Amino acid sequence: MRQSAMRNKTSAALLGAGALLLLSLLLAAPAQAAEISPQKLWDLFYRVLNFAVLVFILLYFLKKPTVNFFNNRRESIRAELEELEAKRLEVERAYKESEGKMATLEAKAQEIVAEAVRQGEAERERILAEAERAAANMKRQAEMAVQHELAVAKARLKSEIAEEAAKAAEELVRQQLQPADQGRMIAGYLDKVGGVQ
């Protein structure tokens, strides 16, 4: 229905253009009739008729492809616009989603920092407690080493005192020992050795 209306409009336009051209020729012809020969008029008529037929043929054969081209072009533009609108909506949705994720990531980052600070404090407390235990162990070991060295020194001192006392006693015994005392001691020793056998 739409195509027949277009054909009717095109035909009417061609006929109107042709009639207007002929009317202008007829009106101009009597004024210049002396200068225009019938042969030139027929030549002009054929040229106008040739032009009108060419326009009609072009419109008849090119109208449908031209209309189809513009319809297809309009549809492709509409499809592109719809596709671009869909992409725009998708990008807006992705942007809003990424904004939400960014807000979530910022909150998570703050949580991670707070957790790291808490763990750092706990680790610091643990290290300080361990250092205090190690210092107490080192102090106890140092005290034990001092006690041991003190005991060793006391034992060495006692041993040296005992040796000195023995030497002093021996010297004292030598000075006070008489040959008669020495004979009695030897006899007492021999009696003891003989009693043991």
LINSUL-V975532 format. One record per residue. N is the residue number from 1. SS is DSSP state (A for helix, B for strand, O for the rest). PSI is psi in whole degrees, -180 to 180 (NA if undefined). NEAR is the number of other ideal C-beta (glycine too) atoms within 10 Angstrom. Layout:
# LINSUL-V975532
n:N ss:SS psi:PSI near:NEAR
n:N ss:SS psi:PSI near:NEAR
This chain:
# LINSUL-V975532
n:1 ss:O psi:-40 near:5
n:2 ss:A psi:-39 near:7
n:3 ss:A psi:-39 near:10
n:4 ss:A psi:-36 near:8
n:5 ss:A psi:-39 near:9
n:6 ss:A psi:-40 near:14
n:7 ss:A psi:-43 near:13
n:8 ss:A psi:-42 near:10
n:9 ss:A psi:-40 near:10
n:10 ss:A psi:-45 near:15
n:11 ss:A psi:-43 near:13
n:12 ss:A psi:-38 near:10
n:13 ss:A psi:-42 near:12
n:14 ss:A psi:-46 near:16
n:15 ss:A psi:-41 near:12
n:16 ss:A psi:-42 near:10
n:17 ss:A psi:-43 near:14
n:18 ss:A psi:-44 near:16
n:19 ss:A psi:-39 near:10
n:20 ss:A psi:-40 near:10
n:21 ss:A psi:-45 near:15
n:22 ss:A psi:-40 near:14
n:23 ss:A psi:-42 near:10
n:24 ss:A psi:-34 near:10
n:25 ss:A psi:-42 near:14
n:26 ss:A psi:-36 near:10
n:27 ss:A psi:-35 near:9
n:28 ss:A psi:-23 near:11
n:29 ss:A psi:-48 near:12
n:30 ss:A psi:-33 near:9
n:31 ss:A psi:-35 near:9
n:32 ss:O psi:26 near:8
n:33 ss:O psi:-32 near:11
n:34 ss:O psi:-31 near:7
n:35 ss:O psi:-26 near:7
n:36 ss:O psi:128 near:15
n:37 ss:O psi:159 near:10
n:38 ss:A psi:-33 near:8
n:39 ss:A psi:-40 near:8
n:40 ss:A psi:-36 near:10
n:41 ss:A psi:-44 near:14
n:42 ss:A psi:-38 near:10
n:43 ss:A psi:-45 near:11
n:44 ss:A psi:-41 near:14
n:45 ss:A psi:-45 near:13
n:46 ss:A psi:-37 near:10
n:47 ss:A psi:-44 near:10
n:48 ss:A psi:-43 near:15
n:49 ss:A psi:-42 near:12
n:50 ss:A psi:-44 near:10
n:51 ss:A psi:-44 near:13
n:52 ss:A psi:-42 near:16
n:53 ss:A psi:-42 near:11
n:54 ss:A psi:-45 near:10
n:55 ss:A psi:-43 near:15
n:56 ss:A psi:-46 near:15
n:57 ss:A psi:-45 near:10
n:58 ss:A psi:-45 near:11
n:59 ss:A psi:-40 near:16
n:60 ss:A psi:-46 near:13
n:61 ss:A psi:-28 near:10
n:62 ss:A psi:-10 near:11
n:63 ss:A psi:-49 near:14
n:64 ss:A psi:-49 near:11
n:65 ss:A psi:-36 near:9
n:66 ss:A psi:-46 near:12
n:67 ss:A psi:-44 near:13
n:68 ss:A psi:-42 near:10
n:69 ss:A psi:-49 near:11
n:70 ss:A psi:-35 near:10
n:71 ss:A psi:-45 near:10
n:72 ss:A psi:-40 near:10
n:73 ss:A psi:-42 near:10
n:74 ss:A psi:-43 near:10
n:75 ss:A psi:-41 near:10
n:76 ss:A psi:-38 near:10
n:77 ss:A psi:-43 near:10
n:78 ss:A psi:-43 near:10
n:79 ss:A psi:-41 near:10
n:80 ss:A psi:-42 near:10
n:81 ss:A psi:-42 near:10
n:82 ss:A psi:-41 near:10
n:83 ss:A psi:-42 near:10
n:84 ss:A psi:-38 near:10
n:85 ss:A psi:-42 near:10
n:86 ss:A psi:-41 near:10
n:87 ss:A psi:-40 near:10
n:88 ss:A psi:-44 near:10
n:89 ss:A psi:-40 near:10
n:90 ss:A psi:-42 near:10
n:91 ss:A psi:-41 near:10
n:92 ss:A psi:-42 near:10
n:93 ss:A psi:-44 near:10
n:94 ss:A psi:-37 near:10
n:95 ss:A psi:-46 near:10
n:96 ss:A psi:-39 near:10
n:97 ss:A psi:-42 near:10
n:98 ss:A psi:-33 near:11
n:99 ss:A psi:-42 near:10
n:100 ss:A psi:-42 near:10
n:101 ss:A psi:-39 near:11
n:102 ss:A psi:-42 near:10
n:103 ss:A psi:-42 near:10
n:104 ss:A psi:-41 near:10
n:105 ss:A psi:-38 near:11
n:106 ss:A psi:-42 near:10
n:107 ss:A psi:-43 near:10
n:108 ss:A psi:-40 near:11
n:109 ss:A psi:-42 near:10
n:110 ss:A psi:-39 near:10
n:111 ss:A psi:-42 near:10
n:112 ss:A psi:-43 near:10
n:113 ss:A psi:-44 near:10
n:114 ss:A psi:-42 near:10
n:115 ss:A psi:-41 near:10
n:116 ss:A psi:-41 near:10
n:117 ss:A psi:-44 near:10
n:118 ss:A psi:-46 near:10
n:119 ss:A psi:-38 near:10
n:120 ss:A psi:-42 near:10
n:121 ss:A psi:-44 near:10
n:122 ss:A psi:-41 near:10
n:123 ss:A psi:-40 near:10
n:124 ss:A psi:-44 near:10
n:125 ss:A psi:-42 near:10
n:126 ss:A psi:-43 near:10
n:127 ss:A psi:-41 near:10
n:128 ss:A psi:-43 near:10
n:129 ss:A psi:-42 near:10
n:130 ss:A psi:-39 near:10
n:131 ss:A psi:-39 near:10
n:132 ss:A psi:-42 near:10
n:133 ss:A psi:-44 near:10
n:134 ss:A psi:-41 near:10
n:135 ss:A psi:-41 near:10
n:136 ss:A psi:-42 near:10
n:137 ss:A psi:-43 near:10
n:138 ss:A psi:-39 near:10
n:139 ss:A psi:-44 near:10
n:140 ss:A psi:-43 near:10
n:141 ss:A psi:-39 near:10
n:142 ss:A psi:-42 near:10
n:143 ss:A psi:-41 near:10
n:144 ss:A psi:-40 near:10
n:145 ss:A psi:-40 near:10
n:146 ss:A psi:-44 near:10
n:147 ss:A psi:-43 near:10
n:148 ss:A psi:-48 near:10
n:149 ss:A psi:-38 near:10
n:150 ss:A psi:-44 near:10
n:151 ss:A psi:-43 near:10
n:152 ss:A psi:-42 near:10
n:153 ss:A psi:-40 near:10
n:154 ss:A psi:-43 near:10
n:155 ss:A psi:-43 near:10
n:156 ss:A psi:-41 near:10
n:157 ss:A psi:-44 near:10
n:158 ss:A psi:-42 near:11
n:159 ss:A psi:-44 near:10
n:160 ss:A psi:-41 near:10
n:161 ss:A psi:-42 near:10
n:162 ss:A psi:-41 near:10
n:163 ss:A psi:-44 near:10
n:164 ss:A psi:-40 near:10
n:165 ss:A psi:-40 near:11
n:166 ss:A psi:-42 near:10
n:167 ss:A psi:-42 near:10
n:168 ss:A psi:-41 near:10
n:169 ss:A psi:-41 near:10
n:170 ss:A psi:-44 near:11
n:171 ss:A psi:-41 near:10
n:172 ss:A psi:-42 near:10
n:173 ss:A psi:-39 near:10
n:174 ss:A psi:-40 near:8
n:175 ss:A psi:-35 near:7
n:176 ss:A psi:-7 near:8
n:177 ss:O psi:129 near:12
n:178 ss:O psi:162 near:8
n:179 ss:A psi:-28 near:7
n:180 ss:A psi:-39 near:8
n:181 ss:A psi:-34 near:11
n:182 ss:A psi:-39 near:10
n:183 ss:A psi:-41 near:10
n:184 ss:A psi:-40 near:11
n:185 ss:A psi:-41 near:11
n:186 ss:A psi:-41 near:10
n:187 ss:A psi:-43 near:10
n:188 ss:A psi:-38 near:10
n:189 ss:A psi:-43 near:10
n:190 ss:A psi:-37 near:10
n:191 ss:A psi:-41 near:10
n:192 ss:A psi:-41 near:9
n:193 ss:A psi:-38 near:9
n:194 ss:A psi:-34 near:8
n:195 ss:A psi:-25 near:7
n:196 ss:A psi:-30 near:6
n:197 ss:O psi:NA near:4
